Amino acid sequence: MVLRWYAPLAVLASGAGIVLAQTPTNLPAIPTTPPTVAGVATIHDAAGPNVGSNLAPRSLLSQDKPGVASIDDTSLPGTATIGPDDAAPPEAAPSTVGKSAKETDASANSTDTPCQSFWECCLQPKPARFFFQTENLVAWMKSAPSNFPLVTGGDALNRGRLGLPGTAVLAGGSDLEIGTLYGVRASVGTWLGQKELFGIEVGGFILHQVESSFSANSAANGSPLLARPFLNADTGTSGSVAVSLPGVASGSVVLDSWGQLWGIETNVLIRGLSTDRPHKLNLLVGYRHLDLQESLGIQHVSTLLPGQANPFVGGIVTAPASLGASDRFETRNQFYGGQIGAQGEFRRGRWEVGGFGKLGIGAMQQTVIVSGLSAAVNPNGLIGIASGGVLAQNSNIGRVEMSEFALVPEFGVRVGYHVTQRLSLTVGYNFLYLSNVIRPGDLIDPLVTPGQLALSSAYTGSGTRPLLVGNTSDVWVQALTLGLQFNY
């Protein structure tokens, strides 16, 4: 019951009673008999009407002294009971015993609102803590440089030497087309902490080229002419090594190229403009490694026709001997560096459109390997082997490593369709660029000292050309992607 006649009183508890520290003087006198109001229970002393004179300085719930009525005392007639049986019990607060801070916070923010539609219950994308993506790649790489003709044909009289009438370039002299590359890419990551403001992502890809090649063969009589050209370092004139020559030798020549590109990266993700659907923008900073390997090879075999002979390492071999030479130019470009970038996404219903951009800054470690070999065999076995082919000789054979500053930008776009809340199909486009790389065609020096040619009559075993050259260039790769993305 509320005593409405009183202003707040400062009540000081003592062992003898209740001391009124302050009593307003402008209030009306307290009636000796409490007023009776219909439907309202009175709180009174069973011993008499002087309620104020018998109050004791103890809790209203105490019953250890006679003459004092308690709120929950049911022994007195006409006294109402306001106790546990009549009062509505307060709702118990949710227990947090045994729960982590994250579980307690999630419980406090849970609405448990039932789904309103099949889309909302089963298909609508949900925020993800863990994510995984895999894609199939179909890619194309910038053509490989080849500024010097590698295989010629034409007039047998001029033996395929450059600049002479009737000579035709069959391979080389322009960029070599690289076949389609196929590969896969995958990434996995997670957001960290309760608020998920930071995350970690690890990913990688590999592209492997189906080997592409050029080949040419003569008939058994050596027709038509096939040759491997060079420039005579002693005279500055055109020279050639005949692969096939009508009436002298039959032969075949093969030019092959091969390449592979792979990379790995790890990034720290930072939440950007929004963490909610339908917008998302994340910043990233991390480390990246790329590895581009390429190889270019030219090899030929000539079989002498009956009654014919050919020089080999200062001597002479006769029919039916076969002679051959092989040159191979290999490069490896490894990028090590940091990268910065951003990735974004916009969703509408089941569809989403996303994209990313990155810039890698670091060092390009360049490795060059040049090898060459000449050999002569007859039906009875090997005649001899010599170091050096045609464009790869002792003066440029070997391995060299260099390092250059490099930039590696990359960007991509994709469109996704959510099959379920967690799984989506994606299709997209990627473009990757690498600066300051060395490619196999950049290693070819067309000047050759005849004294190093094992198949030449001028062979001496010494010479200064060709040189190991390393002109840097660049390479780009563009790819179409088809993949799956899983969020949890």
C-alpha positions in Angstrom: 0.0 0.0 0.0 1.3 3.5 -0.8 1.1 6.2 1.9 0.2 9.2 -0.2 0.2 11.8 2.6 4.0 11.8 3.0 6.9 13.2 1.1 10.0 10.9 1.1 11.3 10.3 4.6 14.9 9.6 5.5 14.5 6.5 7.7 17.3 5.6 10.0 17.2 2.1 11.5 18.0 1.7 15.1 17.5 -1.0 17.7 14.6 0.9 19.4 12.4 1.9 16.5 12.1 4.0 13.4 13.3 7.6 13.7 11.8 10.1 11.4 14.7 12.3 10.4 12.5 14.8 8.6 8.8 15.5 8.8 7.2 18.1 6.6 5.2 20.7 8.7 2.8 21.7 6.0 1.1 18.3 5.8 -2.4 17.7 7.4 -2.5 15.8 10.7 -2.5 12.1 10.5 -5.8 10.6 11.4 -5.8 8.4 14.4 -7.9 5.9 12.6 -6.9 4.9 9.1 -9.6 5.6 6.5 -11.4 2.6 5.2 -11.6 2.4 1.4 -13.7 -0.2 -0.3 -11.7 -2.8 -2.0 -8.4 -1.7 -0.3 -6.9 -3.7 2.5 -5.6 -1.9 5.6 -2.3 -2.6 7.3 -2.9 -2.3 11.1 -1.8 -3.6 14.4 -4.1 -6.2 15.9 -3.7 -4.6 19.3 -5.4 -1.3 18.5 -5.8 1.6 16.1 -2.6 3.4 17.0 -0.6 2.0 14.2 2.2 4.5 14.4 2.9 3.9 18.1 3.5 0.2 17.7 5.8 0.1 14.7 9.0 -1.7 15.3 12.3 -0.9 13.6 12.5 -4.1 11.6 11.5 -5.5 8.2 7.9 -5.5 7.3 8.2 -9.2 6.7 9.4 -9.8 10.3 7.0 -11.6 12.6 9.3 -12.2 15.6 7.6 -9.5 17.8 4.0 -9.4 19.0 1.8 -6.6 18.0 3.2 -6.0 14.6 1.4 -7.1 11.5 3.4 -8.2 8.5 2.5 -8.0 4.8 2.4 -11.7 4.5 0.6 -12.3 7.9 -2.6 -14.2 7.4 -3.4 -14.7 11.1 -5.3 -11.5 11.5 -8.9 -11.1 10.3 -9.4 -8.6 7.6 -5.8 -8.4 6.6 -4.9 -8.9 3.0 -1.9 -11.0 2.1 0.5 -9.7 -0.6 3.0 -12.5 -0.9 4.3 -15.1 -3.2 0.9 -16.7 -3.6 -0.8 -13.6 -5.0 2.0 -11.6 -6.6 3.0 -12.4 -10.2 6.5 -13.8 -10.1 9.1 -11.8 -12.1 10.4 -13.4 -15.3 13.7 -15.1 -14.9 16.6 -13.6 -16.9 18.1 -16.0 -19.4 20.9 -17.9 -17.7 24.4 -17.3 -19.0 26.1 -19.9 -16.9 28.4 -22.1 -19.0 28.1 -19.9 -22.1 30.8 -18.0 -23.9 30.6 -14.2 -24.4 29.9 -14.8 -28.1 27.0 -17.2 -27.3 25.5 -14.8 -24.7 25.7 -11.9 -27.2 24.1 -14.0 -30.0 21.3 -15.1 -27.6 20.6 -11.5 -26.6 20.4 -10.4 -30.2 18.4 -13.4 -31.5 14.9 -12.6 -32.8 13.8 -16.1 -33.7 11.5 -14.6 -36.3 10.0 -17.4 -38.4 10.8 -17.5 -42.1 8.1 -15.9 -44.3 8.9 -17.7 -47.5 10.8 -20.6 -49.0 13.4 -18.2 -50.4 14.0 -16.7 -47.0 14.2 -20.1 -45.2 16.2 -22.1 -47.7 17.7 -20.0 -50.6 18.5 -16.5 -49.4 22.3 -16.1 -49.0 23.6 -15.8 -45.4 26.6 -14.0 -44.0 29.6 -16.4 -44.0 32.4 -16.8 -41.5 34.2 -19.5 -43.6 34.4 -19.5 -47.4 35.9 -21.7 -50.1 36.0 -21.2 -53.8 37.3 -23.4 -56.7 37.4 -22.5 -60.4 38.3 -24.1 -63.7 40.4 -21.9 -65.9 40.7 -21.6 -69.7 43.5 -19.1 -70.5 45.5 -17.5 -73.2 49.0 -16.1 -72.9 50.7 -13.3 -74.8 52.6 -14.8 -77.8 56.2 -15.8 -77.3 58.7 -13.6 -79.1 60.8 -15.0 -81.9 62.5 -12.2 -83.8 64.8 -14.5 -85.9 63.7 -17.1 -88.4 64.2 -20.6 -87.1 63.3 -22.8 -90.1 63.5 -21.9 -93.8 62.8 -23.6 -97.1 63.0 -22.7 -100.8 65.6 -22.9 -103.5 68.0 -25.8 -103.0 70.7 -23.8 -104.7 70.7 -21.1 -102.0 70.2 -23.7 -99.2 67.6 -21.6 -97.3 70.0 -18.7 -96.5 68.2 -15.5 -95.5 68.0 -12.6 -97.9 68.7 -14.8 -101.0 66.1 -15.3 -103.8 63.7 -18.2 -103.3 64.2 -18.5 -99.5 61.0 -18.7 -97.5 60.6 -18.5 -93.7 58.7 -21.5 -92.4 58.9 -20.9 -88.6 60.1 -18.0 -86.4 60.7 -14.5 -87.4 57.5 -13.4 -85.7 55.8 -14.1 -82.4 55.0 -17.7 -81.8 51.4 -18.4 -80.9 51.0 -20.2 -77.6 48.3 -22.8 -77.3 45.4 -22.7 -74.9 46.3 -23.1 -71.2 44.0 -25.1 -68.8 44.1 -25.0 -65.1 42.4 -24.6 -61.7 42.3 -22.0 -59.0 41.2 -22.3 -55.4 41.0 -20.2 -52.3 39.9 -20.6 -48.7 39.5 -18.1 -45.8 37.8 -17.2 -42.6 36.8 -14.0 -40.7 38.3 -13.6 -37.3 36.9 -12.3 -34.0 33.4 -11.7 -32.7 32.9 -8.7 -34.9 34.6 -10.3 -37.9 36.4 -7.1 -38.9 39.5 -8.9 -40.1 40.0 -12.1 -42.0 42.6 -14.4 -43.6 42.6 -15.7 -47.1 44.9 -18.2 -48.8 44.7 -19.1 -52.5 46.6 -20.4 -55.5 46.3 -21.4 -59.1 48.1 -23.4 -61.8 48.0 -23.1 -65.6 49.6 -25.8 -67.7 50.0 -25.3 -71.5 49.4 -28.1 -73.9 52.7 -28.3 -75.8 52.5 -26.6 -79.2 54.9 -27.4 -82.0 55.8 -26.9 -85.6 57.2 -29.7 -87.7 58.3 -30.3 -91.3 59.5 -33.4 -93.1 61.1 -34.0 -96.5 60.4 -36.9 -98.8 62.8 -39.8 -99.0 64.8 -38.2 -101.8 65.4 -35.1 -99.7 62.8 -32.8 -101.3 61.9 -30.1 -100.5 64.7 -28.2 -99.0 64.6 -27.6 -95.2 67.3 -25.6 -93.4 68.2 -23.9 -90.1 69.5 -20.3 -90.8 72.1 -18.3 -88.9 74.3 -15.2 -89.4 78.0 -15.8 -89.9 79.7 -14.0 -87.1 83.0 -13.9 -89.1 81.7 -12.5 -92.3 78.3 -11.0 -91.4 76.7 -13.0 -94.3 73.8 -15.5 -94.1 74.6 -19.1 -93.4 72.5 -22.3 -92.9 72.7 -25.9 -91.8 70.8 -28.1 -94.2 68.2 -30.4 -92.7 67.1 -31.9 -96.0 68.7 -31.3 -99.5 67.4 -33.0 -102.6 69.7 -35.8 -103.7 71.9 -35.4 -100.6 69.9 -36.0 -97.4 66.4 -36.5 -96.2 65.4 -35.0 -92.9 62.8 -33.5 -90.5 62.8 -30.6 -88.1 60.6 -29.9 -85.0 60.1 -26.7 -83.1 58.3 -27.0 -79.8 57.3 -24.6 -77.1 56.0 -25.2 -73.6 54.9 -23.1 -70.7 53.5 -23.2 -67.2 52.3 -20.5 -64.8 51.4 -21.0 -61.1 51.1 -18.8 -58.1 50.1 -18.7 -54.4 49.1 -15.8 -52.2 48.0 -15.1 -48.6 46.1 -12.0 -47.7 44.7 -10.2 -44.6 41.2 -9.0 -45.3 39.8 -5.8 -43.8 36.1 -5.1 -43.7 35.3 -2.0 -45.8 32.2 0.0 -46.4 29.6 -2.6 -45.3 29.3 -6.0 -43.7 25.7 -6.6 -44.6 23.9 -7.6 -47.7 23.6 -6.5 -50.5 26.9 -4.6 -50.5 30.4 -5.7 -49.5 33.7 -4.0 -49.9 36.9 -5.5 -48.4 40.5 -4.2 -48.5 43.4 -6.6 -48.6 47.1 -6.6 -48.0 49.3 -9.6 -48.3 52.2 -11.6 -50.0 52.3 -13.1 -53.5 54.5 -15.5 -55.4 54.3 -16.3 -59.1 56.3 -18.8 -61.1 56.4 -18.6 -64.9 58.4 -21.3 -66.7 58.8 -21.5 -70.5 60.8 -23.5 -73.0 61.6 -23.3 -76.7 63.4 -26.1 -78.5 64.5 -26.7 -82.1 65.9 -30.0 -83.2 66.5 -31.7 -86.5 67.7 -35.1 -87.9 69.2 -35.6 -91.3 69.9 -39.0 -93.0 72.5 -39.1 -95.7 71.4 -40.6 -99.0 73.6 -43.4 -100.6 77.0 -42.1 -101.7 76.8 -38.9 -99.7 79.0 -37.6 -96.9 79.0 -34.7 -94.4 81.5 -33.1 -92.0 81.2 -33.8 -88.3 83.5 -32.4 -85.6 86.4 -32.0 -88.1 85.9 -35.4 -89.6 83.6 -37.0 -92.2 80.7 -39.3 -91.8 79.2 -41.2 -94.7 75.8 -42.7 -95.6 73.8 -44.3 -94.2 74.8 -42.2 -91.2 72.3 -39.8 -89.6 73.3 -36.4 -88.1 71.3 -34.2 -85.8 71.5 -31.0 -83.7 69.3 -29.7 -80.8 69.0 -26.3 -79.2 66.9 -25.5 -76.1 66.2 -22.2 -74.4 64.5 -22.2 -71.0 63.5 -19.4 -68.8 62.0 -19.1 -65.3 60.6 -15.9 -63.8 59.7 -16.0 -60.1 58.0 -13.0 -58.6 58.3 -12.3 -54.8 56.5 -9.4 -53.3 53.7 -7.8 -51.4 50.4 -6.8 -52.7 47.5 -4.5 -51.9 44.0 -4.5 -53.3 40.2 -4.5 -52.8 37.3 -6.9 -53.5 33.6 -6.0 -53.7 30.3 -7.7 -54.1 26.7 -6.6 -54.8 23.7 -9.0 -54.3 20.2 -8.9 -55.6 18.0 -11.9 -54.9 19.8 -15.0 -56.0 22.2 -13.1 -58.2 25.5 -11.4 -57.3 28.1 -9.4 -59.2 31.6 -9.2 -57.8 35.1 -8.1 -58.7 38.6 -7.5 -57.4 41.7 -5.6 -58.1 45.3 -6.2 -56.9 48.7 -4.7 -57.4 51.8 -6.7 -56.6 55.1 -4.9 -56.0 58.4 -6.8 -55.6 61.3 -8.5 -57.3 61.4 -10.7 -60.4 64.0 -13.4 -60.1 65.0 -14.5 -63.6 66.7 -17.8 -64.4 68.1 -18.6 -67.9 69.2 -22.0 -69.1 70.6 -22.6 -72.6 71.7 -26.1 -73.8 72.8 -27.5 -77.2 74.0 -30.8 -78.6 75.1 -32.4 -81.9 75.4 -36.1 -82.6 76.2 -38.6 -85.4 75.0 -42.2 -85.5 75.1 -45.0 -88.1 73.2 -48.4 -88.1 76.0 -49.9 -86.0 75.7 -47.3 -83.2 76.8 -43.9 -82.0 79.6 -42.2 -83.9 80.1 -39.2 -81.7 78.6 -36.4 -79.6 79.6 -32.7 -79.5 78.6 -29.8 -77.3 76.6 -27.2 -79.1 73.8 -27.4 -81.7 73.2 -24.5 -84.1 72.1 -21.4 -82.1 73.2 -22.8 -78.8 77.0 -23.1 -78.6 79.7 -23.2 -76.0 79.8 -19.4 -75.9 76.2 -19.1 -74.7 75.4 -22.5 -73.1 74.9 -22.3 -69.4 72.8 -21.0 -66.6 72.4 -17.4 -65.4 70.3 -15.8 -62.7 69.3 -12.1 -62.5 66.8 -10.0 -60.6 64.7 -7.0 -61.6 62.0 -4.8 -60.0 58.6 -5.8 -61.2 54.9 -4.9 -61.0 52.1 -7.5 -61.1 48.6 -6.0 -61.4 45.5 -8.2 -61.7 41.8 -7.7 -61.9 38.7 -9.8 -62.3 35.0 -9.8 -62.5 32.4 -12.5 -61.9 28.7 -13.2 -61.9 27.2 -15.6 -59.4 23.9 -17.4 -59.0 23.0 -18.9 -55.5 21.7 -22.4 -55.8 21.2 -22.6 -52.0 21.9 -20.4 -49.1 25.5 -21.6 -48.9 26.4 -22.7 -52.5 26.6 -20.6 -55.7 27.8 -21.0 -59.2 30.1 -18.4 -60.8 31.4 -17.4 -64.2 34.0 -14.7 -64.7 37.0 -13.1 -66.4 40.5 -12.5 -65.1 43.5 -10.5 -66.4 47.0 -10.8 -65.0 50.1 -8.9 -66.1 53.8 -9.5 -65.3 56.5 -6.9 -66.0 60.2 -7.5 -66.5 60.2 -11.1 -67.5 62.6 -13.0 -69.8 61.1 -15.3 -72.4 62.9 -18.0 -74.5 62.8 -16.1 -77.7 64.6 -13.2 -76.1 67.7 -15.4 -75.5 68.4 -16.2 -79.2 71.5 -14.5 -80.7 71.5 -15.3 -84.5 75.3 -14.6 -84.9 77.3 -17.8 -84.9 81.0 -18.4 -85.3 81.3 -21.3 -87.9 84.2 -22.7 -85.9 81.7 -23.8 -83.2 79.4 -25.7 -85.6 80.0 -29.4 -85.2 78.3 -30.0 -88.6 80.4 -27.5 -90.4 83.6 -28.1 -92.4 85.0 -24.9 -90.7 84.8 -26.5 -87.2 87.7 -25.7 -84.9 85.9 -26.0 -81.5 86.3 -22.3 -80.6 84.4 -19.1 -81.1 82.8 -16.1 -79.4 79.3 -16.1 -80.8 76.5 -16.5 -80.1 76.3 -14.6 -76.8 74.0 -15.2 -73.9 71.5 -12.3 -74.3 68.6 -11.5 -72.1 66.3 -8.8 -73.3 63.4 -8.3 -70.9 59.8 -8.1 -72.0 56.4 -8.6 -70.4 53.6 -11.2 -70.4 49.9 -11.1 -69.8 47.4 -13.9 -69.2 43.6 -13.6 -69.6 41.3 -16.4 -68.5 37.6 -17.4 -68.4 36.5 -19.0 -65.2 33.8 -21.3 -64.2 33.5 -22.3 -60.5 31.7 -23.1 -57.3 31.7 -21.0 -54.1 30.7 -22.3 -50.7 30.0 -20.1 -47.6 29.5 -21.2 -44.1 
